[in-house]
Amino acid sequence: MLNQNQLIESLRKLNPKHQAKNPVMFVVFVGSILTTVIAIQDASAFSAWIALWLWFTVWFGNLAEAIAEGRGKAQADSLRKSRQSVMAKKLLEARFGAAWVPAGGADLHKGDFVLVEAGDYIPMDGEVIEGAATVDESAITGESAPVIRESGGDRSSVTGGTRVLSDWLVVQITSQPGETFLDRMIGLVEGANRKKTPNEIALTILLASLTIVFLLATVTLQPFSAFAVKEAGKGSAVSVTVLVALLVCLIPTTIGALLSAIGIAGMDRMLKANVIAMSGRAVEAAGDVDILLLDKTGTITLGNRQAVAFIPASKVSDAELADVAQLSSLADETPEGRSVVVLAKEKFGLRERDLGQLGAHFVPFTAKTRMSGVDLNGREIRKGSMDSIAAYLGALNQEVPSEVRQAAQDIARQGGTPLLVAADGRAMGVIHLKDIVKGGIKERFGELRAAGIRTIMITGDNPLTAAAIAAESGVDEFLAEATPERKLALIREKQAEGRLVAMTGDGTNDAPALAQADVAVAMNSGTQAAKEAGNLIDLDSNPTKLIEIVAIGKQMLITRGALTTFSIANDVAKYFAIIPAAFAATYPELNALNVMGLRTPESAILSAVIFNALIIVALIPLALKGIEYRPIGAAALLQRHILLYGVGGLIVPFIGIKVIDVILGVF
């Protein structure tokens, strides 16, 4: 809906400095001034009508841009309301329990430490260095469900203006006043200072070139017309008003007027998808992506591996393996550990163990040992990867039986993860952990493949497991045992082949690859390093959003291409309307080109000018909404554009100009 602010802003854009930024519309702007002066000097009703509709053409272009910007400004206003001016608890030492002093937001600086407890608002952007708490981020993300923020890992970043619901956090401030993520969001979504993308700049140059060509051609018509009248001894030379009308109708005013609105609307669609675009370049690059790097866990699979079976060694029963596997997992708070406990309960009724009476001493998982377990009643029970348990048994002069190794290899080939369990220096069997591939993900990858986009799964799993998940999910390639260096090398390799690469990530270890990728989607829940490396930030922290981002980018490019095709095509119809009308008095033979049967030369010219202005208004909703993206190849897309918008651009003006001519005849 059009509002008063958008109307006022569209009138402000009549400033010559603003008009000069768009070469096509600047020509229309100058033509409007020129015809207005002529209309006043000659007291010509025809010139006055032409001048009026040329001003409408300029204004309609401004209106499209103002409406697009207005959406972003409305979003920015809602974000401003979410700001909280709070007193923070500034810690004198960087630890929980240290003394603190009250401090306002303006008194906090990068590097300071604050304590945020249940009910408190986080004063500024920061990193959690101690504690864990549930945080309400609805003011930023729009999602009502609270999220967990904790020290260490990839969920340590917090945003100013969000509220802690439970427990406490010690936060190190990572931004200066006025430079928070929320401040950057407000500036970005307003869109007023949006920079043009490379493709948009290239299209602007093309439109400017066409404008110059038509300008030169139109200027030469004046002396040619005067010479023709002199030689024929009849008729009158074409007027400046007619030449201006001809120029405005022949240059690509439609796409020139809508170009900026299309770009702003693309960023607005990203925002509606809860993605903040740090630049318009990132939105456009998303539309040109032909390689997608996707993390396996949480993107292709559901994210948490689940225990689905116990496979015992020879002379070990299923119940015995389940018993020791559950004991080794009782202190394991990971989703995988909890699933082992649940599976043992469901299959063998193992429950209600009194750990105090057992005298259990739990052995936590460490990066060095790569296994965990429990010691109780003189027994040692360990659970871990094949290599770690094999090394553990080897130190006890024991080996992993061949049938257990075979079972682990079979699980890996199926895309699962084997965990070996040992008790009292003996391999007891294997726990089968399975990654669940998300429903419908294979079909989505098929759609991307049809659109010419290649998908690559990156995972830290071993090659056998990675290959099985890749086959089940339908990705084109995979990178197993991925390290930050290997991710970075893969992106550079694909870019060296001339590919545009998109990637998603949330950890500090993803930052180098995100910085290298053409489209880098950082999770809002991720680390500060990841967010600073990305050029898009997903407020929902949903890794699968990458596929939607590509669709939005392609939608913007498709919309721009379709409207450009339409704009250039409809110039042909306006040519048939104006050229015969301008020169028929001198060359009656040109009346044969009046295929629309327009009444008079003045009516024909005015009808074309009016149509030229009104078509901009008619296309504003399409420019803002965008053309629906369908994952089809480039050849099929080009054919669709030519048939629908090319042929449509030829036919619609013939009908529109004729209808306007009939209406003018009535009045």
C-alpha positions as CSV (number, residue, x, y, z in Angstrom):
1,M,0.0,0.0,0.0
2,L,1.2,3.5,-0.9
3,N,1.6,5.8,2.0
4,Q,2.3,9.5,2.6
5,N,6.0,9.0,3.3
6,Q,6.5,7.2,0.1
7,L,4.7,9.9,-1.9
8,I,6.9,12.6,-0.2
9,E,10.1,10.6,-0.8
10,S,9.2,10.1,-4.5
11,L,8.8,13.9,-4.9
12,R,12.1,14.5,-3.1
13,K,13.8,12.3,-5.7
14,L,13.0,14.9,-8.4
15,N,16.2,16.5,-7.2
16,P,18.5,16.7,-10.2
17,K,21.4,15.2,-8.2
18,H,19.4,12.1,-7.6
19,Q,18.1,11.9,-11.2
20,A,21.7,12.2,-12.6
21,K,22.5,8.8,-10.9
22,N,20.2,7.1,-13.5
23,P,21.2,8.1,-17.1
24,V,18.0,6.9,-18.7
25,M,15.7,8.7,-16.3
26,F,17.9,11.8,-16.4
27,V,17.3,12.1,-20.1
28,V,13.5,11.9,-19.4
29,F,13.9,14.5,-16.6
30,V,15.7,16.9,-19.0
31,G,13.1,16.2,-21.7
32,S,10.3,17.1,-19.2
33,I,11.9,20.4,-18.4
34,L,12.4,21.2,-22.1
35,T,8.9,20.4,-23.1
36,T,7.5,22.4,-20.1
37,V,9.5,25.5,-21.3
38,I,8.2,25.0,-24.9
39,A,4.6,24.6,-23.7
40,I,4.8,27.8,-21.7
41,Q,6.4,29.7,-24.5
42,D,4.1,28.5,-27.3
43,A,1.0,28.1,-25.1
44,S,0.6,24.8,-26.8
45,A,-1.9,22.3,-25.4
46,F,-0.2,19.4,-27.1
47,S,3.2,20.4,-25.7
48,A,1.6,20.8,-22.2
49,W,0.1,17.3,-22.3
50,I,3.4,15.8,-23.5
51,A,5.3,17.7,-20.7
52,L,2.8,16.5,-18.1
53,W,3.1,12.8,-19.0
54,L,6.9,13.1,-19.2
55,W,6.8,14.4,-15.6
56,F,4.5,11.5,-14.7
57,T,7.1,9.1,-16.2
58,V,9.9,10.5,-14.0
59,W,7.7,10.5,-11.0
60,F,6.5,6.9,-11.5
61,G,10.2,5.8,-11.7
62,N,10.8,7.6,-8.4
63,L,7.7,6.1,-6.9
64,A,8.8,2.5,-7.7
65,E,12.1,3.2,-5.9
66,A,10.4,4.9,-2.9
67,I,8.0,2.0,-2.4
68,A,10.9,-0.5,-2.4
69,E,12.9,1.6,0.0
70,G,9.9,2.2,2.2
71,R,9.7,-1.5,2.9
72,G,13.2,-1.5,4.3
73,K,12.7,1.6,6.3
74,A,9.6,0.1,7.9
75,Q,11.7,-2.9,8.9
76,A,14.4,-0.5,10.3
77,D,11.8,1.3,12.4
78,S,10.7,-1.9,14.0
79,L,14.3,-2.8,14.7
80,R,14.8,0.6,16.3
81,K,11.9,-0.1,18.7
82,S,13.7,-3.3,19.7
83,R,16.7,-1.4,21.1
84,Q,17.0,-1.5,24.8
85,S,18.7,1.2,26.8
86,V,19.8,-0.8,29.9
87,M,22.3,-0.5,32.7
88,A,24.9,-3.3,32.5
89,K,26.9,-5.0,35.2
90,K,30.5,-4.2,34.2
91,L,32.8,-6.7,35.8
92,L,36.1,-5.6,37.4
93,E,37.5,-9.0,36.6
94,A,36.8,-11.4,33.8
95,R,35.1,-14.1,35.9
96,F,31.8,-15.0,37.4
97,G,31.5,-13.9,41.0
98,A,33.8,-10.9,40.6
99,A,32.7,-7.4,41.8
100,W,30.8,-5.3,39.3
101,V,29.8,-1.7,38.8
102,P,26.7,-0.4,37.0
103,A,27.5,1.1,33.5
104,G,25.4,2.5,30.7
105,G,25.7,1.4,27.1
106,A,27.8,4.5,26.3
107,D,30.2,3.6,29.1
108,L,31.0,0.2,27.6
109,H,33.8,-0.4,25.2
110,K,35.2,-3.2,23.2
111,G,37.0,-5.6,25.4
112,D,35.0,-4.9,28.6
113,F,33.4,-7.8,30.5
114,V,29.8,-7.8,31.7
115,L,27.6,-10.1,33.8
116,V,24.2,-10.8,32.3
117,E,21.7,-12.7,34.6
118,A,18.2,-14.0,34.1
119,G,15.9,-11.1,33.1
120,D,18.8,-8.9,32.0
121,Y,19.2,-7.5,28.5
122,I,22.6,-8.1,26.8
123,P,23.9,-4.5,26.4
124,M,26.0,-4.9,23.3
125,D,27.4,-7.5,20.9
126,G,29.8,-9.9,22.5
127,E,31.3,-13.4,23.0
128,V,30.4,-15.6,26.0
129,I,33.5,-16.5,27.9
130,E,31.9,-18.2,30.8
131,G,28.5,-19.8,31.6
132,A,25.5,-21.0,29.6
133,A,22.0,-19.6,29.4
134,T,18.8,-19.5,27.4
135,V,18.4,-16.3,25.5
136,D,15.3,-14.7,23.9
137,E,16.4,-13.4,20.4
138,S,12.9,-12.8,19.1
139,A,13.6,-9.0,18.9
140,I,16.3,-9.8,16.3
141,T,15.2,-13.0,14.6
142,G,11.4,-12.9,15.0
143,E,11.5,-16.5,16.4
144,S,9.8,-16.9,19.7
145,A,11.7,-20.1,20.7
146,P,14.6,-19.3,23.0
147,V,18.1,-20.5,22.1
148,I,21.1,-21.7,24.1
149,R,24.2,-19.5,24.3
150,E,27.3,-20.8,26.1
151,S,31.1,-20.3,26.3
152,G,33.3,-22.2,23.8
153,G,32.1,-23.8,20.6
154,D,30.0,-22.2,17.9
155,R,27.2,-20.9,20.1
156,S,29.1,-18.3,22.0
157,S,28.1,-15.1,20.0
158,V,25.4,-12.9,21.6
159,T,23.6,-9.9,20.2
160,G,22.9,-6.6,21.9
161,G,19.2,-6.1,22.7
162,T,18.5,-9.8,23.3
163,R,17.3,-10.9,26.8
164,V,18.6,-13.7,29.0
165,L,15.8,-15.9,30.3
166,S,17.6,-18.2,32.7
167,D,21.0,-18.7,34.3
168,W,23.9,-16.3,33.6
169,L,26.6,-15.3,31.2
170,V,29.9,-13.5,31.4
171,V,30.2,-11.7,28.1
172,Q,33.2,-9.9,26.6
173,I,32.0,-6.9,24.5
174,T,33.2,-7.1,20.9
175,S,31.7,-3.8,19.5
176,Q,31.7,-0.1,20.1
177,P,28.6,2.0,20.8
178,G,26.8,2.7,17.6
179,E,28.6,-0.2,15.8
180,T,26.6,-3.1,17.0
181,F,25.0,-5.8,14.8
182,L,21.6,-4.2,15.4
183,D,23.0,-0.8,14.2
184,R,24.4,-2.4,11.1
185,M,21.1,-4.2,10.4
186,I,19.2,-0.9,10.6
187,G,21.6,0.8,8.2
188,L,21.5,-2.1,5.8
189,V,17.7,-2.7,5.7
190,E,16.9,1.0,5.1
191,G,18.4,0.5,1.6
192,A,18.8,4.2,0.9
193,N,22.6,3.9,0.5
194,R,22.5,0.6,-1.4
195,K,25.5,0.3,-3.8
196,K,24.9,-1.1,-7.2
197,T,26.2,-4.6,-8.0
198,P,28.5,-5.3,-10.9
199,N,25.8,-6.8,-13.1
200,E,23.6,-3.8,-12.3
201,I,26.4,-1.5,-13.2
202,A,26.9,-3.4,-16.5
203,L,23.2,-3.2,-17.3
204,T,23.2,0.6,-16.4
205,I,26.1,1.1,-18.9
206,L,24.1,-0.9,-21.6
207,L,21.0,1.2,-21.0
208,A,23.1,4.4,-21.1
209,S,24.7,3.3,-24.3
210,L,21.3,2.7,-25.9
211,T,20.1,6.0,-24.7
212,I,23.1,7.8,-26.3
213,V,22.5,6.0,-29.6
214,F,18.9,7.0,-29.7
215,L,19.7,10.5,-28.6
216,L,22.1,10.9,-31.5
217,A,19.7,9.4,-33.9
218,T,16.9,11.7,-32.7
219,V,19.0,14.8,-32.8
220,T,19.8,14.1,-36.5
221,L,16.1,13.9,-37.3
222,Q,15.6,17.6,-36.9
223,P,17.9,18.8,-39.7
224,F,16.8,15.8,-41.8
225,S,13.2,16.8,-41.4
226,A,13.8,20.4,-42.2
227,F,15.7,19.4,-45.4
228,A,12.9,17.0,-46.4
229,V,10.2,19.7,-46.0
230,K,12.3,22.2,-48.0
231,E,12.8,19.7,-50.8
232,A,9.2,18.5,-50.9
233,G,7.8,22.0,-50.6
234,K,5.1,20.8,-48.2
235,G,4.5,19.7,-44.6
236,S,6.3,21.0,-41.6
237,A,9.5,20.1,-39.8
238,V,9.2,17.8,-36.8
239,S,9.0,19.8,-33.6
240,V,11.3,19.6,-30.6
241,T,8.3,18.4,-28.5
242,V,7.8,15.4,-30.9
243,L,11.5,14.6,-31.0
244,V,11.6,14.6,-27.2
245,A,8.5,12.3,-27.1
246,L,10.1,10.0,-29.7
247,L,13.4,9.9,-27.7
248,V,11.7,9.1,-24.4
249,C,9.6,6.3,-25.9
250,L,12.5,4.7,-27.8
251,I,15.0,4.6,-24.9
252,P,14.6,1.8,-22.4
253,T,12.7,3.9,-19.8
254,T,10.7,1.0,-18.4
255,I,13.7,-1.0,-17.1
256,G,15.5,2.3,-16.4
257,A,12.7,3.4,-14.0
258,L,12.4,0.0,-12.3
259,L,16.1,-1.1,-12.1
260,S,16.8,0.4,-8.7
261,A,13.5,-0.9,-7.3
262,I,14.3,-4.5,-8.5
263,G,17.7,-4.4,-6.6
264,I,16.2,-3.0,-3.4
265,A,13.3,-5.5,-3.5
266,G,15.9,-8.3,-3.8
267,M,17.5,-7.3,-0.5
268,D,14.0,-6.9,1.0
269,R,13.2,-10.5,0.1
270,M,16.3,-11.6,1.8
271,L,15.3,-9.8,4.9
272,K,11.8,-11.4,4.8
273,A,13.6,-14.7,4.7
274,N,15.4,-13.5,7.9
275,V,18.7,-13.1,6.1
276,I,20.7,-9.9,6.4
277,A,22.6,-9.0,3.3
278,M,25.8,-7.2,4.1
279,S,25.9,-5.9,0.5
280,G,23.7,-6.0,-2.7
281,R,26.7,-7.7,-4.3
282,A,26.1,-10.8,-2.1
283,V,22.4,-11.0,-3.2
284,E,23.3,-10.9,-6.8
285,A,26.2,-13.3,-6.5
286,A,23.8,-15.7,-4.9
287,G,21.8,-15.7,-8.2
288,D,24.9,-16.6,-10.2
289,V,26.2,-19.4,-7.9
290,D,26.9,-22.7,-9.6
291,I,28.6,-24.5,-6.6
292,L,27.0,-25.0,-3.2
293,L,29.1,-26.2,-0.3
294,L,26.9,-27.7,2.4
295,D,27.8,-29.1,5.8
296,K,26.5,-32.6,6.4
297,T,25.4,-32.3,10.0
298,G,22.3,-30.2,10.5
299,T,22.0,-29.4,6.8
300,I,21.8,-32.7,4.9
301,T,21.1,-34.8,8.0
302,L,18.9,-34.0,11.0
303,G,22.0,-33.2,13.0
304,N,22.1,-35.7,15.8
305,R,23.2,-39.3,15.2
306,Q,21.0,-41.8,16.9
307,A,21.9,-45.3,18.3
308,V,19.8,-47.8,16.3
309,A,21.4,-51.2,17.1
310,F,23.8,-53.1,19.3
311,I,26.0,-55.6,17.4
312,P,27.8,-57.9,19.9
313,A,31.1,-59.8,19.4
314,S,31.1,-63.6,19.4
315,K,30.2,-65.1,22.8
316,V,28.7,-61.8,23.9
317,S,24.9,-61.5,24.1
318,D,22.9,-58.5,23.0
319,A,21.9,-57.8,26.5
320,E,25.5,-57.8,27.8
321,L,26.6,-55.4,25.1
322,A,23.6,-53.1,25.9
323,D,24.4,-53.2,29.6
324,V,28.0,-52.0,29.3
325,A,27.2,-49.6,26.5
326,Q,24.5,-47.9,28.7
327,L,26.9,-47.8,31.7
328,S,29.5,-46.1,29.5
329,S,27.0,-43.5,28.3
330,L,25.2,-42.6,31.6
331,A,27.4,-39.5,32.1
332,D,27.5,-38.7,28.3
333,E,25.2,-35.7,27.8
334,T,25.6,-35.6,24.0
335,P,22.6,-36.5,21.9
336,E,24.4,-39.6,20.8
337,G,25.2,-40.7,24.4
338,R,21.6,-40.1,25.4
339,S,20.3,-42.2,22.5
340,V,22.5,-45.2,23.6
341,V,20.9,-45.0,27.1
342,V,17.4,-44.8,25.5
343,L,18.0,-47.7,23.1
344,A,19.2,-50.0,26.0
345,K,16.0,-49.0,28.0
346,E,13.7,-49.7,25.0
347,K,15.2,-53.1,24.0
348,F,16.3,-54.6,27.3
349,G,14.5,-52.6,30.0
350,L,17.7,-51.3,31.5
351,R,16.8,-48.4,33.8
352,E,16.9,-46.9,37.3
353,R,20.6,-47.6,38.0
354,D,21.9,-46.3,41.3
355,L,25.2,-44.9,40.4
356,G,26.0,-44.0,44.0
357,Q,25.8,-47.7,45.1
358,L,27.8,-48.7,42.0
359,G,30.7,-46.5,43.1
360,A,31.1,-45.4,39.5
361,H,33.9,-43.1,38.4
362,F,33.2,-41.7,35.0
363,V,36.0,-41.0,32.5
364,P,35.2,-38.0,30.3
365,F,35.9,-37.8,26.6
366,T,39.1,-36.0,25.7
367,A,40.6,-35.0,22.4
368,K,43.7,-37.0,23.2
369,T,42.1,-40.3,24.1
370,R,39.0,-39.9,21.8
371,M,37.0,-42.2,24.1
372,S,35.0,-42.0,27.3
373,G,33.8,-44.6,29.8
374,V,33.3,-45.6,33.4
375,D,35.2,-47.5,36.1
376,L,33.1,-49.4,38.7
377,N,33.6,-52.4,41.0
378,G,37.0,-53.0,39.5
379,R,35.7,-53.0,35.9
380,E,36.9,-50.7,33.1
381,I,34.4,-49.9,30.4
382,R,35.4,-47.8,27.5
383,K,33.5,-46.5,24.4
384,G,35.0,-44.7,21.4
385,S,36.0,-44.9,17.7
386,M,37.6,-47.9,16.2
387,D,41.1,-46.5,16.2
388,S,40.9,-45.3,19.8
389,I,39.5,-48.5,21.3
390,A,41.9,-50.6,19.2
391,A,44.8,-48.5,20.6
392,Y,43.4,-48.9,24.1
393,L,43.1,-52.7,23.8
394,G,46.6,-52.9,22.1
395,A,48.1,-51.3,25.3
396,L,46.5,-54.2,27.2
397,N,47.9,-56.7,24.6
398,Q,44.5,-57.4,23.3
399,E,43.1,-57.2,19.7
400,V,39.7,-56.2,18.2
401,P,38.2,-59.4,16.7
402,S,37.9,-59.6,13.0
403,E,34.1,-60.0,13.1
404,V,33.9,-56.8,15.1
405,R,36.0,-54.9,12.6
406,Q,33.9,-56.3,9.8
407,A,30.7,-55.1,11.6
408,A,32.2,-51.6,12.0
409,Q,33.2,-51.5,8.3
410,D,29.7,-52.6,7.3
411,I,28.1,-49.8,9.4
412,A,30.5,-47.2,7.8
413,R,29.6,-48.4,4.3
414,Q,25.9,-47.9,5.1
415,G,26.6,-44.3,6.1
416,G,26.5,-45.0,9.8
417,T,29.1,-44.4,12.6
418,P,30.4,-47.3,14.5
419,L,31.3,-46.9,18.2
420,L,33.3,-49.8,19.8
421,V,32.7,-50.8,23.4
422,A,35.3,-52.6,25.5
423,A,34.9,-54.0,29.0
424,D,37.6,-55.6,31.1
425,G,40.2,-55.5,28.3
426,R,37.8,-57.2,25.8
427,A,36.0,-55.9,22.8
428,M,32.3,-56.4,23.5
429,G,30.8,-55.2,20.2
430,V,29.7,-52.2,18.2
431,I,27.0,-49.5,18.6
432,H,25.5,-48.4,15.3
433,L,24.9,-44.7,15.2
434,K,23.0,-43.5,12.2
435,D,22.7,-40.1,10.6
436,I,19.1,-39.5,9.4
437,V,19.0,-37.8,6.0
438,K,16.3,-35.1,5.9
439,G,13.2,-35.9,4.0
440,G,12.9,-34.3,0.6
441,I,16.5,-33.1,0.5
442,K,17.4,-35.4,-2.4
443,E,14.6,-33.9,-4.5
444,R,15.8,-30.4,-3.7
445,F,19.3,-31.3,-4.8
446,G,17.8,-32.6,-8.0
447,E,16.1,-29.3,-8.6
448,L,19.4,-27.5,-8.1
449,R,21.2,-29.9,-10.5
450,A,18.5,-29.1,-13.1
451,A,19.3,-25.4,-12.7
452,G,23.0,-26.1,-13.3
453,I,24.1,-25.9,-9.6
454,R,26.5,-28.5,-8.3
455,T,26.3,-29.5,-4.6
456,I,29.3,-30.6,-2.5
457,M,28.9,-32.0,1.0
458,I,31.6,-31.2,3.5
459,T,32.0,-33.4,6.5
460,G,34.6,-34.4,9.1
461,D,33.4,-38.1,8.7
462,N,35.6,-40.8,7.2
463,P,35.4,-41.3,3.4
464,L,33.3,-44.5,3.7
465,T,30.6,-42.8,5.9
466,A,30.7,-39.6,3.7
467,A,30.3,-41.7,0.5
468,A,27.2,-43.5,1.9
469,I,25.5,-40.2,3.1
470,A,26.4,-38.5,-0.3
471,A,24.8,-41.4,-2.2
472,E,21.6,-41.4,0.0
473,S,21.2,-37.6,-0.1
474,G,22.0,-37.2,-3.8
475,V,24.8,-34.6,-3.6
476,D,27.2,-34.4,-6.6
477,E,30.5,-34.5,-4.6
478,F,31.7,-34.7,-1.1
479,L,34.8,-33.7,0.9
480,A,35.5,-36.1,3.8
481,E,37.7,-35.5,6.8
482,A,37.3,-31.8,6.1
483,T,39.7,-29.4,7.8
484,P,39.7,-25.6,7.5
485,E,42.6,-25.8,5.2
486,R,40.9,-28.4,2.9
487,K,37.7,-26.4,2.8
488,L,39.7,-23.3,1.8
489,A,41.6,-25.2,-0.9
490,L,38.4,-26.7,-2.3
491,I,36.8,-23.3,-2.7
492,R,39.9,-21.8,-4.4
493,E,40.1,-24.8,-6.7
494,K,36.5,-24.3,-7.9
495,Q,36.9,-20.5,-8.2
496,A,40.1,-21.1,-10.3
497,E,37.8,-23.1,-12.7
498,G,35.6,-19.9,-13.1
499,R,32.9,-21.1,-10.7
500,L,31.0,-18.9,-8.2
501,V,31.0,-20.7,-4.8
502,A,28.5,-20.4,-1.9
503,M,29.1,-21.8,1.5
504,T,27.5,-21.8,5.0
505,G,29.3,-21.9,8.3
506,D,29.1,-21.0,12.0
507,G,32.4,-21.7,13.6
508,T,35.7,-19.9,13.8
509,N,37.2,-22.8,11.8
510,D,34.8,-21.9,9.0
511,A,35.9,-18.3,8.8
512,P,38.8,-18.7,6.3
513,A,36.5,-20.5,3.9
514,L,33.6,-18.1,4.4
515,A,36.0,-15.2,3.6
516,Q,37.0,-16.9,0.4
517,A,33.6,-17.9,-0.8
518,D,31.7,-15.6,-3.2
519,V,28.5,-16.1,-1.2
520,A,29.2,-16.7,2.5
521,V,26.3,-17.3,4.8
522,A,27.2,-17.1,8.5
523,M,24.9,-18.3,11.2
524,N,23.7,-15.7,13.7
525,S,24.3,-18.2,16.4
526,G,27.9,-18.7,15.3
527,T,31.1,-17.1,16.4
528,Q,32.0,-13.4,15.8
529,A,34.8,-14.5,13.4
530,A,32.3,-16.4,11.3
531,K,29.9,-13.5,11.2
532,E,32.6,-11.0,10.2
533,A,33.8,-13.3,7.4
534,G,30.3,-13.8,5.9
535,N,28.5,-11.4,3.5
536,L,25.1,-12.8,4.5
537,I,23.9,-13.5,8.0
538,D,21.1,-16.0,8.6
539,L,19.2,-14.8,11.7
540,D,17.5,-18.2,12.0
541,S,20.8,-20.0,12.0
542,N,19.4,-22.6,9.6
543,P,22.1,-24.1,7.4
544,T,19.5,-25.3,4.8
545,K,18.7,-21.6,4.2
546,L,21.5,-21.5,1.7
547,I,19.3,-23.2,-0.9
548,E,16.6,-20.5,-0.3
549,I,19.2,-17.7,-0.6
550,V,20.3,-19.0,-4.0
551,A,16.6,-19.0,-5.1
552,I,16.1,-15.4,-4.0
553,G,19.3,-14.3,-5.8
554,K,18.2,-16.0,-9.0
555,Q,14.7,-14.5,-8.7
556,M,16.2,-11.0,-8.7
557,L,18.3,-11.7,-11.7
558,I,15.4,-13.4,-13.6
559,T,13.2,-10.4,-12.8
560,R,15.7,-7.9,-14.0
561,G,16.3,-10.0,-17.2
562,A,12.6,-10.4,-17.9
563,L,11.8,-6.7,-17.5
564,T,14.8,-5.7,-19.6
565,T,13.5,-8.0,-22.4
566,F,10.0,-6.5,-22.1
567,S,11.3,-3.0,-22.0
568,I,13.4,-3.3,-25.2
569,A,10.7,-5.3,-27.0
570,N,7.9,-2.7,-26.4
571,D,10.0,0.0,-27.9
572,V,9.2,-1.6,-31.3
573,A,5.5,-0.9,-30.9
574,K,6.1,2.7,-29.9
575,Y,8.3,3.1,-33.0
576,F,5.3,2.1,-35.2
577,A,3.2,4.7,-33.3
578,I,5.4,7.7,-33.4
579,I,7.5,7.5,-36.5
580,P,4.6,7.6,-39.0
581,A,2.9,10.3,-36.9
582,A,6.0,12.5,-36.9
583,F,6.7,12.3,-40.6
584,A,3.4,11.4,-42.3
585,A,2.8,15.1,-43.2
586,T,6.0,15.2,-45.2
587,Y,6.0,11.6,-46.4
588,P,2.4,10.3,-46.8
589,E,3.8,6.9,-47.7
590,L,4.7,6.4,-44.1
591,N,1.0,6.1,-43.3
592,A,1.4,2.5,-44.3
593,L,3.3,2.0,-41.1
594,N,0.3,3.2,-39.0
595,V,-0.7,-0.4,-38.4
596,M,-2.7,0.5,-35.3
597,G,-4.9,2.9,-37.2
598,L,-4.3,5.8,-34.8
599,R,-6.5,8.8,-35.4
600,T,-4.1,11.8,-35.7
601,P,-0.4,12.4,-35.4
602,E,-0.9,14.3,-32.1
603,S,-3.1,11.5,-30.7
604,A,-0.5,8.8,-31.7
605,I,2.4,10.6,-30.1
606,L,0.5,11.4,-26.9
607,S,-0.9,7.8,-26.7
608,A,2.6,6.4,-26.9
609,V,3.9,8.8,-24.2
610,I,1.0,8.0,-21.9
611,F,1.5,4.3,-22.4
612,N,5.2,4.7,-21.7
613,A,4.4,6.2,-18.3
614,L,1.6,3.9,-17.3
615,I,3.5,0.7,-18.1
616,I,6.0,1.6,-15.4
617,V,3.1,1.8,-12.8
618,A,1.7,-1.5,-14.1
619,L,5.1,-3.3,-13.6
620,I,5.9,-1.9,-10.1
621,P,4.2,-4.9,-8.3
622,L,6.1,-7.4,-10.5
623,A,9.4,-5.6,-9.9
624,L,8.8,-5.7,-6.1
625,K,7.4,-9.2,-5.9
626,G,9.8,-10.7,-8.4
627,I,9.2,-13.4,-11.0
628,E,8.8,-16.9,-9.5
629,Y,12.0,-18.8,-9.7
630,R,11.9,-22.2,-11.3
631,P,15.0,-24.4,-11.3
632,I,15.3,-24.8,-15.1
633,G,18.4,-24.5,-17.3
634,A,19.7,-21.3,-18.9
635,A,18.5,-22.3,-22.4
636,A,15.0,-23.0,-21.2
637,L,14.9,-19.8,-19.2
638,L,16.0,-17.7,-22.2
639,Q,13.3,-19.3,-24.4
640,R,10.7,-18.6,-21.7
641,H,11.8,-14.9,-21.5
642,I,11.7,-14.5,-25.3
643,L,8.3,-16.0,-25.6
644,L,6.6,-14.5,-22.6
645,Y,8.3,-11.1,-22.1
646,G,9.8,-10.6,-25.6
647,V,6.6,-11.4,-27.5
648,G,4.5,-9.9,-24.7
649,G,6.6,-6.7,-24.9
650,L,5.7,-6.5,-28.6
651,I,2.0,-7.2,-28.3
652,V,1.0,-5.3,-25.1
653,P,2.1,-1.8,-26.4
654,F,0.1,-2.2,-29.6
655,I,-3.1,-3.0,-27.6
656,G,-2.3,-0.4,-24.9
657,I,-1.5,2.5,-27.3
658,K,-4.6,1.8,-29.4
659,V,-6.9,1.7,-26.3
660,I,-5.4,5.1,-25.1
661,D,-5.9,6.6,-28.6
662,V,-9.6,5.6,-28.5
663,I,-10.0,7.1,-25.1
664,L,-8.4,10.3,-26.2
665,G,-10.8,10.4,-29.1
666,V,-13.8,10.2,-26.8
667,F,-12.5,13.2,-24.8
